[in-house]
Amino acid sequence: MEYIKTEIDGVWIIEPKVFNDQRGYFFEAWKQADFDEHIGRHIEFVQDNESKSSYGVLRGLHYQKGEWSQAKLVRVIKGRVLDVAVDIRKSSPTFGKHVAVELSEENKRQFFIPRGFAHGFLVLSDEAIFTYKVDNVYAPQAEASIRWNDETIGISWPIDQKDVVTSEKDLKAASLKEAELFE
């Protein structure tokens, strides 16, 4: 696997080595020892999640607050998404900045998002199956969201805003200025 640093410290793009032949393909999706070595610390994933969404569905920008914060390792099994991590650590030199990466069944990339980030993705294909590991369990009392189209963050979503499909909860999300953030 190739671990690619992004412009925000701690956020990584991971590209597996894929072995293709007439039968199909094989690759190692995750290996604890390699992951720890490249990320620079041990992260114990405790829960795997999966979602299925159609074109234009935008989930995010989500995070969990306080002791319930989560690091995530995300990938797409089917389809194609634009995946985004936003630094919401007030003391960070990259506060309010984001990294966006296309994840797809073709490129088989993974995206590591450490604690202290809001996360979201937009489905670019007819359908997408999205899966991710987290290092802390889901805690509904700690969930929070930042508006996906917050102008101060300035994410360039590659479809017309009128085609975006999101939840009622995400429509009511706080702006970056109003949100409860990490120190």
N, CA, C and O of each residue as an XYZ file, in Angstrom:
732
protein
N       0.832     -1.177      0.000
C       0.000      0.000      0.000
C       0.874      1.237      0.000
O       1.964      1.262      0.572
N       0.366      2.245     -0.651
C       1.057      3.527     -0.658
C       0.273      4.497      0.218
O      -0.929      4.674      0.023
N       0.939      5.120      1.172
C       0.342      6.101      2.074
C       0.749      7.480      1.585
O       1.935      7.807      1.543
N      -0.240      8.289      1.216
C       0.005      9.604      0.631
C      -0.417     10.678      1.630
O      -1.582     10.753      2.021
N       0.551     11.516      2.042
C       0.244     12.624      2.939
C      -0.570     13.663      2.170
O      -0.382     13.859      0.970
N      -1.470     14.315      2.884
C      -2.241     15.402      2.284
C      -1.727     16.730      2.825
O      -0.797     16.761      3.631
N      -2.328     17.811      2.385
C      -1.907     19.134      2.858
C      -2.303     19.405      4.307
O      -1.883     20.409      4.884
N      -3.108     18.520      4.904
C      -3.452     18.651      6.325
C      -2.800     17.491      7.080
O      -3.030     16.321      6.775
N      -1.989     17.843      8.062
C      -1.264     16.849      8.839
C      -2.223     15.849      9.489
O      -3.209     16.243     10.112
N      -1.934     14.571      9.343
C      -2.730     13.515      9.956
C      -3.791     12.928      9.054
O      -4.335     11.867      9.361
N      -4.104     13.589      7.946
C      -5.087     13.086      6.981
C      -4.315     12.388      5.867
O      -3.392     12.961      5.288
N      -4.700     11.144      5.569
C      -3.955     10.327      4.611
C      -4.860      9.758      3.532
O      -6.014      9.420      3.795
N      -4.337      9.653      2.317
C      -4.946      8.881      1.232
C      -4.131      7.602      1.134
O      -2.900      7.638      1.124
N      -4.820      6.478      1.064
C      -4.135      5.185      1.035
C      -4.530      4.465     -0.251
O      -5.711      4.244     -0.518
N      -3.517      4.104     -1.046
C      -3.755      3.400     -2.305
C      -3.210      1.987     -2.211
O      -2.006      1.788     -2.044
N      -4.093      1.010     -2.316
C      -3.627     -0.373     -2.220
C      -2.939     -0.840     -3.503
O      -3.151     -0.277     -4.578
N      -2.127     -1.861     -3.371
C      -1.556     -2.518     -4.543
C      -2.559     -3.593     -4.950
O      -2.836     -4.519     -4.188
N      -3.098     -3.459     -6.153
C      -4.154     -4.349     -6.627
C      -3.553     -5.354     -7.606
O      -2.818     -4.990     -8.523
N      -3.885     -6.629     -7.389
C      -3.429     -7.702     -8.262
C      -4.613     -8.142     -9.117
O      -5.584     -8.704     -8.610
N      -4.519     -7.877    -10.435
C      -5.585     -8.231    -11.374
C      -5.151     -9.409    -12.239
O      -3.981     -9.521    -12.607
N      -6.089    -10.276    -12.558
C      -5.875    -11.313    -13.566
C      -7.234    -11.679    -14.166
O      -8.230    -11.009    -13.894
N      -7.280    -12.715    -14.963
C      -8.514    -13.097    -15.647
C      -9.647    -13.475    -14.689
O     -10.813    -13.486    -15.085
N      -9.314    -13.784    -13.438
C     -10.333    -14.169    -12.457
C     -10.965    -12.973    -11.762
O     -12.054    -13.084    -11.198
N     -10.281    -11.822    -11.801
C     -10.758    -10.645    -11.086
C      -9.592     -9.918    -10.447
O      -8.570     -9.691    -11.094
N      -9.735     -9.551     -9.186
C      -8.661     -8.834     -8.500
C      -8.571     -9.280     -7.044
O      -9.479     -9.906     -6.497
N      -7.429     -8.929     -6.438
C      -7.205     -9.143     -5.018
C      -6.376     -7.976     -4.504
O      -5.473     -7.502     -5.193
N      -6.680     -7.510     -3.297
C      -5.818     -6.549     -2.614
C      -6.052     -6.613     -1.118
O      -7.127     -6.996     -0.656
N      -5.020     -6.228     -0.364
C      -5.169     -6.096      1.081
C      -5.817     -4.746      1.340
O      -5.264     -3.709      0.974
N      -6.992     -4.752      1.973
C      -7.707     -3.512      2.245
C      -7.183     -2.808      3.484
O      -7.247     -1.583      3.580
N      -6.670     -3.569      4.421
C      -6.179     -2.966      5.663
C      -5.319     -3.973      6.394
O      -5.641     -5.160      6.450
N      -4.221     -3.490      6.952
C      -3.309     -4.334      7.719
C      -2.823     -3.508      8.904
O      -2.145     -2.497      8.719
N      -3.163     -3.927     10.109
C      -2.909     -3.157     11.329
C      -1.462     -2.679     11.435
O      -1.223     -1.490     11.649
N      -0.504     -3.578     11.291
C       0.902     -3.212     11.480
C       1.349     -2.146     10.481
O       2.011     -1.181     10.864
N       0.996     -2.309      9.213
C       1.361     -1.315      8.199
C       0.678      0.017      8.466
O       1.297      1.075      8.351
N      -0.591     -0.039      8.820
C      -1.355      1.173      9.108
C      -0.705      1.944     10.260
O      -0.443      3.141     10.136
N      -0.450      1.274     11.362
C       0.155      1.920     12.531
C       1.513      2.539     12.181
O       1.818      3.658     12.594
N       2.321      1.800     11.418
C       3.651      2.290     11.053
C       3.557      3.589     10.249
O       4.292      4.537     10.523
N       2.671      3.641      9.274
C       2.573      4.811      8.408
C       1.847      5.985      9.065
O       2.223      7.138      8.858
N       0.825      5.702      9.845
C       0.076      6.767     10.518
C       0.881      7.312     11.695
O       0.725      8.473     12.074
N       1.737      6.480     12.268
C       2.618      6.918     13.336
C       2.101      6.671     14.739
O       2.685      7.148     15.712
N       1.015      5.932     14.848
C       0.480      5.571     16.164
C      -0.501      4.422     15.981
O      -0.960      4.151     14.871
N      -0.813      3.753     17.082
C      -1.769      2.647     17.038
C      -3.190      3.198     17.146
O      -3.504      3.975     18.048
N      -4.019      2.790     16.231
C      -5.438      3.140     16.269
C      -6.208      1.834     16.255
O      -6.048      1.011     15.354
N      -7.042      1.656     17.262
C      -7.837      0.435     17.357
C      -9.248      0.713     16.859
O     -10.022      1.415     17.511
N      -9.574      0.157     15.704
C     -10.919      0.315     15.164
C     -11.863     -0.634     15.887
O     -11.537     -1.803     16.098
N     -13.034     -0.131     16.267
C     -13.960     -0.904     17.092
C     -15.324     -1.128     16.436
O     -16.148     -1.873     16.966
N     -15.565     -0.496     15.298
C     -16.869     -0.627     14.649
C     -16.702     -0.393     13.152
O     -15.960      0.497     12.737
N     -17.391     -1.192     12.345
C     -17.447     -0.987     10.898
C     -18.867     -0.561     10.541
O     -19.839     -1.101     11.070
N     -18.980      0.422      9.629
C     -20.275      0.915      9.176
C     -20.338      0.853      7.660
O     -19.307      0.869      6.986
N     -21.558      0.783      7.124
C     -21.754      0.744      5.683
C     -23.026      1.493      5.339
O     -24.018      1.410      6.062
N     -22.997      2.227      4.231
C     -24.205      2.890      3.748
C     -24.324      2.700      2.246
O     -23.331      2.511      1.544
N     -25.555      2.754      1.771
C     -25.854      2.684      0.346
C     -26.650      3.939      0.011
O     -27.628      4.260      0.686
N     -26.231      4.643     -1.029
C     -26.865      5.901     -1.400
C     -26.913      6.035     -2.912
O     -26.146      5.389     -3.627
N     -27.816      6.875     -3.391
C     -27.952      7.109     -4.826
C     -27.338      8.452     -5.217
O     -26.914      9.227     -4.360
N     -27.298      8.713     -6.506
C     -26.679      9.917     -7.050
C     -27.197     11.178     -6.345
O     -28.399     11.340     -6.134
N     -26.275     12.051     -5.994
C     -26.635     13.333     -5.407
C     -26.803     13.323     -3.904
O     -26.936     14.383     -3.293
N     -26.799     12.135     -3.288
C     -26.929     12.081     -1.826
C     -25.647     12.626     -1.211
O     -24.540     12.215     -1.559
N     -25.832     13.563     -0.288
C     -24.717     14.140      0.439
C     -24.955     13.877      1.916
O     -25.958     14.304      2.488
N     -24.017     13.170      2.519
C     -24.074     12.862      3.954
C     -22.968     13.655      4.629
O     -21.790     13.467      4.323
N     -23.341     14.537      5.544
C     -22.329     15.306      6.251
C     -22.669     16.777      6.297
O     -23.684     17.249      5.784
N     -21.796     17.435      6.915
C     -20.482     17.129      7.454
C     -20.626     16.718      8.918
O     -20.955     17.551      9.763
N     -20.387     15.460      9.222
C     -20.677     14.884     10.539
C     -19.421     14.709     11.390
O     -18.308     14.573     10.880
N     -19.639     14.717     12.702
C     -18.601     14.370     13.668
C     -19.258     14.086     15.007
O     -20.432     14.390     15.219
N     -18.485     13.501     15.902
C     -18.926     13.289     17.277
C     -18.046     14.121     18.190
O     -16.838     14.229     17.981
N     -18.668     14.708     19.209
C     -17.989     15.639     20.108
C     -17.344     14.924     21.294
O     -17.729     13.819     21.675
N     -16.344     15.604     21.861
C     -15.747     15.211     23.136
C     -15.169     13.814     23.156
O     -14.500     13.383     22.216
N     -15.443     13.106     24.259
C     -14.886     11.761     24.446
C     -15.390     10.775     23.400
O     -14.835      9.684     23.271
N     -16.417     11.130     22.658
C     -17.004     10.239     21.650
C     -16.463     10.512     20.248
O     -16.934      9.911     19.283
N     -15.481     11.407     20.120
C     -14.939     11.703     18.791
C     -14.423     10.428     18.132
O     -14.106      9.449     18.808
N     -14.346     10.455     16.819
C     -13.968      9.249     16.068
C     -12.934      9.564     14.996
O     -13.009     10.594     14.326
N     -11.977      8.669     14.845
C     -11.137      8.621     13.660
C     -11.826      7.647     12.710
O     -12.472      6.698     13.154
N     -11.690      7.880     11.395
C     -12.366      7.038     10.412
C     -11.400      6.619      9.309
O     -10.527      7.386      8.903
N     -11.571      5.403      8.837
C     -10.890      4.911      7.646
C     -11.997      4.526      6.676
O     -12.712      3.550      6.902
N     -12.142      5.292      5.591
C     -13.296      5.157      4.699
C     -12.888      4.660      3.315
O     -11.766      4.889      2.863
N     -13.824      3.974      2.650
C     -13.611      3.555      1.261
C     -14.937      3.258      0.592
O     -15.962      3.107      1.256
N     -14.909      3.174     -0.727
C     -16.094      2.884     -1.527
C     -15.936      1.490     -2.120
O     -14.913      1.165     -2.724
N     -16.975      0.672     -1.934
C     -16.982     -0.677     -2.491
C     -17.605     -0.681     -3.882
O     -17.170     -1.413     -4.771
N     -18.641      0.159     -4.053
C     -19.331      0.249     -5.341
C     -19.629      1.707     -5.628
O     -20.102      2.435     -4.755
N     -19.350      2.136     -6.861
C     -19.667      3.493     -7.267
C     -18.529      4.461     -7.063
O     -17.356      4.089     -7.075
N     -18.909      5.744     -6.871
C     -17.916      6.819     -6.818
C     -18.458      7.958     -5.959
O     -19.613      8.358     -6.106
N     -17.619      8.478     -5.063
C     -18.004      9.603     -4.212
C     -16.879     10.633     -4.151
O     -15.717     10.326     -4.417
N     -17.254     11.864     -3.794
C     -16.276     12.849     -3.380
C     -16.324     12.844     -1.863
O     -17.370     13.117     -1.274
N     -15.207     12.538     -1.227
C     -15.139     12.437      0.224
C     -14.348     13.630      0.753
O     -13.331     14.018      0.177
N     -14.830     14.214      1.868
C     -14.243     15.452      2.377
C     -14.014     15.360      3.886
O     -14.867     14.876      4.631
N     -12.847     15.833      4.320
C     -12.517     15.972      5.736
C     -12.223     17.447      5.992
O     -11.442     18.068      5.272
N     -12.865     18.008      7.039
C     -12.683     19.415      7.395
C     -12.063     19.494      8.783
O     -12.588     18.914      9.733
N     -10.957     20.206      8.902
C     -10.267     20.377     10.174
C     -11.076     21.337     11.052
O     -11.224     22.513     10.720
N     -11.599     20.826     12.175
C     -12.385     21.674     13.087
C     -11.712     21.756     14.467
O     -12.383     21.888     15.491
N     -10.386     21.676     14.471
C      -9.592     21.858     15.690
C      -9.170     23.329     15.739
O      -8.337     23.764     14.944
N      -9.741     24.086     16.666
C      -9.508     25.533     16.730
C      -8.033     25.901     16.839
O      -7.618     26.940     16.326
N      -7.241     25.070     17.497
C      -5.819     25.385     17.692
C      -4.944     24.942     16.514
O      -3.734     25.165     16.532
N      -5.528     24.329     15.511
C      -4.765     23.805     14.381
C      -4.404     24.908     13.383
O      -5.215     25.799     13.131
N      -3.204     24.859     12.816
C      -2.843     25.830     11.783
C      -3.665     25.666     10.502
O      -3.682     26.559      9.654
N      -4.345     24.525     10.364
C      -5.185     24.300      9.181
C      -6.682     24.323      9.532
O      -7.504     23.771      8.801
N      -7.025     24.968     10.656
C      -8.427     25.069     11.074
C      -9.289     25.631      9.933
O      -8.948     26.634      9.305
N     -10.418     24.949      9.687
C     -11.359     25.387      8.661
C     -11.000     24.958      7.250
O     -11.792     25.138      6.324
N      -9.813     24.392      7.079
C      -9.387     23.900      5.761
C      -9.925     22.490      5.561
O     -10.303     21.811      6.516
N      -9.952     22.064      4.304
C     -10.458     20.722      4.020
C      -9.611     20.022      2.965
O      -8.875     20.647      2.201
N      -9.744     18.701      2.955
C      -9.151     17.850      1.922
C     -10.306     17.106      1.281
O     -11.160     16.551      1.973
N     -10.329     17.098     -0.046
C     -11.351     16.367     -0.798
C     -10.654     15.358     -1.696
O      -9.650     15.671     -2.336
N     -11.193     14.147     -1.738
C     -10.599     13.090     -2.556
C     -11.721     12.248     -3.162
O     -12.729     11.974     -2.512
N     -11.530     11.849     -4.401
C     -12.497     10.952     -5.019
C     -12.147      9.519     -4.635
O     -11.015      9.068     -4.810
N     -13.140      8.822     -4.111
C     -13.008      7.408     -3.784
C     -13.942      6.642     -4.704
O     -15.080      7.053     -4.927
N     -13.458      5.522     -5.241
C     -14.312      4.761     -6.159
C     -13.964      3.278     -6.121
O     -12.927      2.867     -5.599
N     -14.867      2.496     -6.693
C     -14.585      1.068     -6.804
C     -13.426      0.839     -7.762
O     -12.745     -0.182     -7.663
N     -13.184      1.762     -8.686
C     -12.075      1.620     -9.622
C     -10.730      1.923     -8.967
O      -9.793      1.134     -9.089
N     -10.624      3.072     -8.265
C      -9.310      3.429     -7.716
C      -9.013      2.759     -6.370
O      -7.860      2.713     -5.941
N     -10.038      2.245     -5.714
C      -9.902      1.490     -4.461
C      -9.149      2.250     -3.365
O      -8.630      1.653     -2.422
N      -9.101      3.569     -3.509
C      -8.447      4.393     -2.497
C      -9.207      4.337     -1.181
O     -10.407      4.069     -1.135
N      -8.461      4.599     -0.112
C      -9.042      4.778      1.210
C      -8.610      6.148      1.716
O      -7.638      6.729      1.234
N      -9.344      6.644      2.684
C      -9.106      7.983      3.210
C      -9.123      7.869      4.727
O     -10.117      7.435      5.311
N      -8.019      8.261      5.370
C      -7.975      8.240      6.829
C      -8.205      9.642      7.353
O      -7.525     10.589      6.958
N      -9.187      9.762      8.258
C      -9.577     11.030      8.853
C      -9.414     10.904     10.362
O     -10.137     10.130     10.989
N      -8.487     11.643     10.961
C      -8.280     11.530     12.409
C      -9.386     12.230     13.202
O     -10.242     12.907     12.632
N      -9.356     12.058     14.502
C     -10.292     12.774     15.384
C     -10.064     14.278     15.222
O      -8.955     14.720     14.919
N     -11.121     15.050     15.426
C     -11.015     16.496     15.307
C     -11.413     17.021     13.945
O     -11.165     18.184     13.624
N     -12.033     16.163     13.138
C     -12.447     16.545     11.792
C     -13.929     16.265     11.588
O     -14.475     15.306     12.133
N     -14.570     17.114     10.797
C     -15.916     16.829     10.305
C     -15.742     16.088      8.982
O     -14.770     16.313      8.261
N     -16.685     15.206      8.667
C     -16.553     14.339      7.501
C     -17.867     14.292      6.729
O     -18.949     14.280      7.317
N     -17.754     14.266      5.409
C     -18.933     14.115      4.572
C     -18.557     13.568      3.209
O     -17.393     13.580      2.811
N     -19.582     13.083      2.498
C     -19.334     12.622      1.136
C     -20.560     12.848      0.262
O     -21.695     12.874      0.737
N     -20.293     13.013     -1.041
C     -21.312     13.227     -2.053
C     -21.217     12.102     -3.074
O     -20.135     11.819     -3.587
N     -22.349     11.456     -3.373
C     -22.368     10.351     -4.335
C     -22.386     10.915     -5.760
O     -23.252     11.717     -6.108
N     -21.419     10.485     -6.576
C     -21.266     10.955     -7.955
C     -21.719      9.933     -8.995
O     -21.861     10.268    -10.171
N     -21.944      8.700     -8.576
C     -22.387      7.627     -9.471
C     -23.876      7.375     -9.235
O     -24.469      7.958     -8.327
N     -24.477      6.513    -10.048
C     -25.903      6.196     -9.868
C     -26.181      5.669     -8.463
O     -27.231      5.935     -7.879
N     -25.228      4.926     -7.941
C     -25.362      4.332     -6.618
C     -23.962      4.166     -6.034
O     -22.994      3.990     -6.774
N     -23.856      4.222     -4.713
C     -22.563      3.988     -4.064
C     -22.775      3.203     -2.782
O     -23.723      3.437     -2.032
N     -21.869      2.267     -2.553
C     -21.807      1.570     -1.266
C     -20.511      2.028     -0.621
O     -19.420      1.857     -1.165
N     -20.668      2.617      0.559
C     -19.599      3.287      1.286
C     -19.395      2.548      2.598
O     -20.366      2.241      3.289
N     -18.153      2.260      2.951
C     -17.881      1.539      4.190
C     -16.765      2.242      4.949
O     -15.878      2.853      4.353
N     -16.823      2.144      6.268
C     -15.769      2.769      7.047
C     -15.626      2.151      8.424
O     -16.574      1.648      9.026
N     -14.374      2.217      8.892
C     -14.011      1.769     10.239
C     -13.934      3.007     11.122
O     -13.524      4.075     10.669
N     -14.330      2.859     12.386
C     -14.205      3.948     13.351
C     -13.519      3.438     14.614
O     -13.601      2.256     14.946
N     -12.848      4.342     15.307
C     -12.123      3.944     16.513
C     -12.903      4.236     17.797
O     -12.345      4.152     18.891
N     -14.182      4.575     17.671
C     -15.047      4.799     18.823
C     -16.475      4.504     18.376
O     -16.824      4.725     17.216
N     -17.285      4.012     19.281
C     -18.657      3.635     18.925
C     -19.518      4.858     18.672
O     -19.205      5.961     19.119
N     -20.608      4.643     17.949
C     -21.574      5.694     17.683
C     -22.265      6.090     18.982
O     -22.713      5.233     19.744
N     -22.347      7.390     19.226
C     -22.993      7.921     20.430
C     -23.952      9.032     19.999
O     -23.517     10.160     19.768
N     -25.250      8.732     19.887
C     -26.192      9.733     19.371
C     -26.194     11.041     20.157
O     -26.439     12.099     19.578
N     -25.929     10.995     21.453
C     -25.919     12.207     22.266
C     -24.742     13.121     21.937
O     -24.746     14.291     22.321
N     -23.739     12.607     21.234
C     -22.536     13.387     20.920
C     -22.442     13.779     19.451
O     -21.473     14.423     19.050
N     -23.432     13.402     18.640
C     -23.313     13.697     17.216
C     -23.541     15.181     16.938
O     -24.305     15.853     17.631
N     -22.860     15.668     15.909
C     -22.964     17.063     15.499
C     -22.729     17.147     13.998
O     -22.170     16.235     13.390
N     -23.166     18.260     13.412
C     -22.993     18.472     11.978
C     -22.678     19.930     11.693
O     -23.086     20.834     12.422
N     -21.950     20.125     10.625
C     -21.687     21.453     10.070
C     -22.281     21.457      8.671
O     -22.218     20.456      7.957
N     -22.858     22.588      8.283
C     -23.498     22.694      6.965
C     -22.530     22.334      5.843
O     -21.403     22.825      5.790
N     -22.991     21.478      4.964
C     -22.176     21.004      3.844
C     -21.795     22.133      2.884
O     -20.780     22.042      2.193
N     -22.601     23.189      2.838
C     -22.333     24.285      1.906
C     -21.900     25.561      2.633
O     -22.116     26.661      2.127
N     -21.296     25.425      3.806
C     -20.817     26.565      4.575
C     -19.797     27.341      3.732
O     -18.790     26.784      3.294
N     -20.066     28.604      3.515
C     -19.213     29.424      2.641
C     -17.815     29.641      3.195
O     -16.874     29.822      2.424
N     -17.655     29.627      4.526
C     -16.320     29.845      5.087
C     -15.406     28.642      4.856
O     -14.184     28.785      4.847
N     -15.992     27.463      4.671
C     -15.191     26.274      4.351
C     -14.913     26.235      2.856
O     -13.789     25.953      2.441
N     -15.920     26.512      2.051
C     -15.736     26.653      0.603
C     -15.456     25.365     -0.153
O     -14.606     25.341     -1.042
N     -16.158     24.299      0.189
C     -15.979     23.038     -0.537
C     -16.597     23.178     -1.924
O     -17.718     23.668     -2.063
N     -15.880     22.755     -2.930
C     -16.370     22.787     -4.306
C     -17.005     21.434     -4.639
O     -16.343     20.534     -5.156
N     -18.291     21.311     -4.335
C     -19.014     20.075     -4.630
C     -19.274     20.042     -6.134
O     -19.736     21.042     -6.684
N     -18.996     18.931     -6.822
C     -19.016     18.906     -8.284
C     -20.383     18.670     -8.941
O     -20.445     18.258    -10.099
N     -21.473     18.926     -8.216
C     -22.788     18.882     -8.865
C     -23.557     20.140     -8.472
O     -23.204     20.814     -7.504
N     -24.589     20.446     -9.215
C     -25.426     21.607     -8.931
C     -26.110     21.419     -7.575
O     -26.605     20.334     -7.268
N     -26.135     22.482     -6.768
C     -26.731     22.389     -5.434
C     -28.187     21.937     -5.471
O     -28.654     21.306     -4.523
N     -28.907     22.243     -6.534
C     -30.313     21.821     -6.623
C     -30.448     20.302     -6.756
O     -31.524     19.756     -6.511
N     -29.373     19.618     -7.139
C     -29.398     18.162     -7.285
C     -28.941     17.423     -6.029
O     -28.964     16.192     -5.992
N     -28.527     18.165     -5.000
C     -28.070     17.555     -3.755
C     -29.275     17.062     -2.952
O     -30.264     17.774     -2.779
N     -29.160     15.818     -2.466
C     -30.194     15.212     -1.626
C     -29.558     14.977     -0.259
O     -28.548     14.283     -0.147
N     -30.151     15.556      0.769
C     -29.586     15.404      2.108
C     -30.703     15.253      3.125
O     -31.875     15.432      2.796
N     -30.353     14.930      4.336
C     -31.353     14.715      5.383
C     -31.843     16.036      5.954
O     -31.192     17.071      5.812
N     -32.983     15.985      6.592
C     -33.518     17.159      7.290
C     -32.535     17.617      8.366
O     -32.328     18.814      8.562
N     -31.938     16.656      9.056
C     -30.953     16.964     10.103
C     -29.771     17.734      9.521
O     -29.315     18.710     10.116
N     -29.272     17.304      8.364
C     -28.131     17.982      7.755
C     -28.512     19.365      7.230
O     -27.673     20.265      7.203
N     -29.763     19.545      6.813
C     -30.214     20.869      6.376
C     -30.214     21.870      7.529
O     -30.070     23.072      7.310
N     -30.376     21.373      8.754
C     -30.419     22.231      9.941
C     -29.070     22.331     10.652
O     -28.991     22.880     11.751
N     -28.024     21.815     10.045
C     -26.700     21.806     10.678
C     -26.191     23.224     10.927
O     -26.590     24.172     10.250
N     -25.316     23.346     11.897
C     -24.720     24.629     12.266
C     -23.697     25.076     11.224
O     -23.169     24.263     10.464
N     -23.430     26.361     11.202
C     -22.323     26.870     10.399
C     -21.030     26.574     11.158
O     -21.072     26.224     12.338
N     -19.900     26.709     10.501
C     -18.617     26.504     11.173
C     -18.474     27.471     12.344
O     -17.959     27.096     13.397
N     -18.924     28.708     12.170
C     -18.815     29.720     13.222
C     -19.692     29.387     14.431
O     -19.351     29.760     15.553
N     -20.809     28.695     14.224
C     -21.758     28.376     15.295
C     -21.488     27.023     15.942
O     -21.954     26.767     17.052
N     -20.752     26.167     15.274
C     -20.577     24.778     15.705
C     -19.731     24.645     16.972
O     -18.870     25.477     17.259
N     -20.005     23.573     17.720
C     -19.151     23.209     18.847
C     -17.936     22.489     18.274
O     -18.073     21.450     17.629
N     -16.760     23.034     18.507
C     -15.547     22.567     17.849
C     -14.590     21.902     18.831
O     -14.834     21.879     20.037
N     -13.509     21.368     18.303
C     -12.440     20.790     19.120
C     -11.424     21.888     19.446
O     -11.252     22.833     18.675
N     -10.755     21.754     20.588
C      -9.702     22.716     20.944
C      -8.507     22.408     20.095
O      -7.482     23.081     20.205
